[in-house]
Amino acid sequence: MAREPSKWEAALLDKLVESDLPSPAIEYLFAKEVGRAFRFDFAWPEHDPPIGLEAEGGTWSRGRHVRGRGFEKDAEKYNQAALLGWVVLRVTGAMIRDGRAMAYLRAAFNSSSREDIETALTEINGPNSIAEIQRAYARALSNAPLSVAERKQAFMDSVLAARRRAT
């Protein structure tokens, strides 16, 4: 690396080394073809689509990534990466610590369709996620015409069924 890795970059690198995933390019320079010089902490430029991974530090200590100018520059970087076809993953220290960072990365590597991605994200989010509850609510509402009380009961039944399926 051109610079000393941050605490979270080092922790993520340890997890990457221990995994069966392909080795990343570190501090990968991209967007040169459009006159910019942005870097990803970790990148897999040969993957289709290419994957860039950023370990975001300082999320709770008002670090560079969450203050005005740094946030603005990061938004520009991520937007240009997306427009150039990159899958951009941003992870925090908590995500690195609890395994979500690696789960997101595995999903990016192993997902070739929207259905694959939805399945992977449902596994990451767990059975009681907001998304699962919203889907259950939408299913309950789609069974109209029901009274408000009946819709609420159908919603609760859907949530309980989703929780039972998950256990």
C-alpha positions as CSV (number, residue, x, y, z in Angstrom):
1,M,0.0,0.0,0.0
2,A,1.1,3.5,-0.7
3,R,0.1,4.5,2.8
4,E,-0.3,2.7,6.1
5,P,-3.7,1.0,6.2
6,S,-6.3,2.2,8.6
7,K,-7.4,0.0,11.5
8,W,-10.4,-1.2,9.6
9,E,-8.6,-1.6,6.3
10,A,-6.1,-3.9,8.1
11,A,-8.9,-5.8,9.8
12,L,-10.7,-6.3,6.4
13,L,-7.4,-7.3,4.7
14,D,-6.9,-10.0,7.4
15,K,-10.4,-11.4,6.6
16,L,-9.8,-11.3,2.9
17,V,-6.5,-13.2,3.3
18,E,-8.3,-15.8,5.3
19,S,-11.2,-16.2,2.8
20,D,-11.4,-18.1,-0.4
21,L,-12.2,-15.0,-2.4
22,P,-9.8,-13.7,-5.1
23,S,-7.0,-11.4,-3.9
24,P,-7.8,-7.7,-4.3
25,A,-5.8,-5.0,-5.8
26,I,-5.0,-2.6,-3.0
27,E,-5.3,1.2,-3.3
28,Y,-6.5,0.7,-6.9
29,L,-6.5,3.8,-9.1
30,F,-9.5,4.1,-11.4
31,A,-11.3,6.7,-13.6
32,K,-8.0,7.6,-15.3
33,E,-9.9,7.2,-18.6
34,V,-12.1,10.1,-17.8
35,G,-9.4,12.4,-16.4
36,R,-9.7,11.6,-12.7
37,A,-7.6,9.7,-10.2
38,F,-9.8,8.0,-7.6
39,R,-8.7,5.1,-5.4
40,F,-10.6,2.2,-4.0
41,D,-9.2,0.7,-0.7
42,F,-9.7,-2.8,-2.3
43,A,-10.7,-3.6,-5.9
44,W,-11.3,-6.5,-8.2
45,P,-11.1,-4.8,-11.6
46,E,-11.0,-8.0,-13.6
47,H,-14.4,-9.2,-12.1
48,D,-17.4,-8.7,-14.4
49,P,-18.7,-6.2,-13.3
50,P,-15.7,-4.8,-11.4
51,I,-16.0,-4.5,-7.7
52,G,-14.6,-1.7,-5.5
53,L,-14.7,-1.9,-1.7
54,E,-14.2,1.0,0.7
55,A,-13.6,0.6,4.4
56,E,-15.2,3.8,5.8
57,G,-13.6,5.0,9.0
58,G,-14.6,7.7,11.4
59,T,-18.3,7.2,11.0
60,W,-18.9,7.9,14.7
61,S,-16.0,10.3,15.3
62,R,-16.8,12.9,12.6
63,G,-14.0,11.5,10.4
64,R,-13.2,12.8,6.9
65,H,-15.9,10.6,5.3
66,V,-18.8,12.2,7.2
67,R,-17.8,15.8,7.1
68,G,-18.8,18.3,4.3
69,R,-15.8,18.3,1.9
70,G,-14.8,14.7,2.4
71,F,-18.4,13.5,2.1
72,E,-18.8,15.5,-1.1
73,K,-15.6,14.1,-2.6
74,D,-16.7,10.5,-1.7
75,A,-20.1,11.1,-3.3
76,E,-18.4,12.2,-6.5
77,K,-16.0,9.2,-6.5
78,Y,-18.8,6.7,-5.9
79,N,-21.1,8.3,-8.6
80,Q,-18.3,8.2,-11.2
81,A,-17.4,4.6,-10.3
82,A,-21.1,3.6,-10.7
83,L,-21.4,5.3,-14.0
84,L,-18.2,3.5,-15.1
85,G,-19.8,0.2,-14.3
86,W,-18.3,-0.6,-10.9
87,V,-20.1,-2.3,-8.1
88,V,-19.2,-0.1,-5.1
89,L,-19.4,-1.5,-1.6
90,R,-19.0,0.8,1.4
91,V,-18.5,-0.9,4.7
92,T,-18.0,0.4,8.3
93,G,-16.0,-0.9,11.1
94,A,-19.1,-2.6,12.7
95,M,-19.7,-4.3,9.4
96,I,-16.2,-5.6,9.2
97,R,-16.3,-6.8,12.8
98,D,-19.7,-8.6,12.6
99,G,-19.1,-10.2,9.2
100,R,-21.6,-8.2,7.1
101,A,-18.7,-6.7,5.0
102,M,-17.6,-10.2,3.9
103,A,-21.2,-11.2,3.3
104,Y,-21.8,-8.2,1.0
105,L,-18.6,-9.0,-0.8
106,R,-19.5,-12.6,-1.3
107,A,-22.9,-11.5,-2.6
108,A,-21.2,-9.2,-5.1
109,F,-19.0,-12.1,-6.3
110,N,-21.7,-14.7,-6.4
111,S,-24.6,-12.8,-7.8
112,S,-25.4,-12.9,-11.5
113,S,-29.0,-11.9,-11.4
114,R,-31.4,-9.7,-9.4
115,E,-32.9,-12.8,-7.8
116,D,-29.4,-13.9,-6.6
117,I,-28.8,-10.5,-5.1
118,E,-32.2,-10.4,-3.4
119,T,-31.6,-13.9,-1.9
120,A,-28.2,-12.8,-0.7
121,L,-29.5,-9.6,0.8
122,T,-32.4,-11.4,2.5
123,E,-29.8,-13.7,4.2
124,I,-27.7,-10.7,5.3
125,N,-30.7,-8.8,6.5
126,G,-32.2,-11.7,8.4
127,P,-35.8,-12.8,8.9
128,N,-36.9,-9.7,10.9
129,S,-35.5,-7.1,8.6
130,I,-37.5,-4.0,7.6
131,A,-37.6,-5.3,4.0
132,E,-39.1,-8.6,5.0
133,I,-41.7,-6.8,7.2
134,Q,-42.5,-4.4,4.3
135,R,-43.0,-7.3,1.9
136,A,-45.3,-9.0,4.4
137,Y,-47.3,-5.8,4.7
138,A,-47.5,-5.4,1.0
139,R,-48.7,-9.0,0.7
140,A,-51.3,-8.3,3.4
141,L,-52.5,-5.2,1.6
142,S,-52.7,-6.8,-1.8
143,N,-55.5,-9.2,-0.5
144,A,-58.1,-6.3,-0.5
145,P,-60.9,-5.7,0.0
146,L,-60.4,-6.2,3.7
147,S,-61.2,-4.0,6.6
148,V,-58.4,-2.2,8.4
149,A,-58.6,-4.7,11.2
150,E,-58.4,-7.6,8.8
151,R,-55.4,-6.1,7.0
152,K,-53.6,-5.6,10.3
153,Q,-54.3,-9.2,11.2
154,A,-53.2,-10.4,7.8
155,F,-50.0,-8.4,8.2
156,M,-49.3,-9.8,11.7
157,D,-49.9,-13.3,10.3
158,S,-47.4,-12.7,7.5
159,V,-44.8,-11.4,9.9
160,L,-45.2,-14.4,12.2
161,A,-45.0,-16.8,9.3
162,A,-41.8,-15.1,8.1
163,R,-40.3,-15.4,11.5
164,R,-41.3,-19.1,11.8
165,R,-39.8,-19.8,8.3
166,A,-36.5,-18.2,9.5
167,T,-36.2,-20.4,12.6
